[in-house]
Amino acid sequence: MARPKKVFYRRRKVCKFCADKIDYVDFKDVKLLQQFIPERSKILPRRISGTCARHQRLLQQAIKRARHLALIPFTTD
Amino acid sequence: MRTYELMFVVDPRVSDEEVVTMTHDYRQMIVAGGSEVTKEENWGRRKLAYPIEKLTEGKYVVFFVASEGGKTSLPAVEHRMRQNDKILRYLTVRTDLDLKRAGSRVAPLEAPVQPGAAPVATPAAPAAPSSPVAPTAPAAPAAAETPQPERAERGAAREE
C-alpha cells in the first residue's frame, strides 16, 4: 500500500532463444553464436542480452565448444 | 539410442581427395564399431577464428553418428585422431539427451501460476527471482502476497 510507485520504465528484454523457440543451442551455428560475442569476443552477459538462465547455460556451452574448434575466437587482439 | 556429433578440423594443406579418404576411413571405423553414420557434412575450407599451429585455415568435416546399445568405437576414433598430425582439432558431443530434453520442454511457470490459491502462490515466489528479465512475473506474486499478511495483522489487532 505504502509502496512508492516506480515511474521509470525500462524496455523489457526477452530471451532470444525463448522467443524463437530454440531449445538446443548448436555449437555449429556460428551465425547465431556470433550475436552473443561482442567485440572482445567475450560471452555477452545475460544482464545485457536478456537471455534466460537456462538458455544462457546452453549458449555458454555451445560457445565454448565452438571456440575449441576455432569457429569462434577466444579473444581478439 | 544415442546420437553423437563428431567434428574435426583437417590441415588445409591436405588435398581434398585425401580428406575424403580420411573421412572414409573414420566412417568405416565408426561403422565397424557397431554404430551408424546417419549424416556426413563436409564444410570444406574455412577460416579459423585463431591460428592453430600457425595455420589460418582448416577443412571441417562433421559426422552425425547414431548407435544402438552402449558400445561405440568413438573412443578409438578419437584416439586415432589425436595421433594424426593432420587433424588440428576434433570434438565429439553426445546429442540425444539434449535434443530429447529440448523436445519434451513444457512451459514450467505458466501452469502453477494460473490457479490463484495461496499454497500455489508461495512456490511461485522463490522461482520469480530466477527470471529478473520479466518484470510482470515478480510483480504478480508480490502483489498476491502483500494482502495476506495485512489481513493477518488486522485479525491480530481485533483480538487484542
Contacts between the chains, C-beta under 8 A, distances in Angstrom:
chain1	res1	chain2	res2	distance
A	1	B	146	7.7
A	1	B	150	7.7
A	10	B	135	7.7
A	12	B	133	7.4
A	12	B	134	7.2
A	12	B	135	6.4
A	13	B	133	5.5
A	14	B	133	7.1
A	15	B	133	6.6
A	23	B	101	7.6
A	23	B	102	3.2
A	23	B	103	7.3
A	23	B	105	5.4
A	24	B	95	7.8
A	24	B	98	5.4
A	24	B	99	5.7
A	24	B	102	4.2
A	27	B	91	7.9
A	27	B	93	7.2
A	28	B	5	7.8
A	28	B	7	7.2
A	28	B	62	6.9
A	46	B	133	7.9
A	50	B	133	5.2
A	52	B	131	6.4
A	52	B	133	6.4
A	53	B	130	5.9
A	53	B	131	7.6
A	58	B	98	7.9
A	65	B	91	6.1
A	65	B	93	6.7
A	67	B	49	7.4
A	68	B	89	6.4
A	68	B	91	5.8
A	69	B	7	5.9
A	69	B	9	6.1
A	69	B	60	7.7
A	69	B	89	5.2
A	69	B	91	5.6
A	70	B	9	6.6
A	70	B	48	4.0
A	70	B	49	4.8
A	70	B	50	5.9
A	70	B	52	6.0
A	70	B	58	6.6
A	70	B	88	7.6
A	70	B	89	6.4
A	71	B	49	6.1
A	72	B	49	5.3
A	73	B	49	4.0
A	73	B	50	5.2
A	74	B	49	7.8
A	74	B	50	6.3
A	75	B	50	8.0
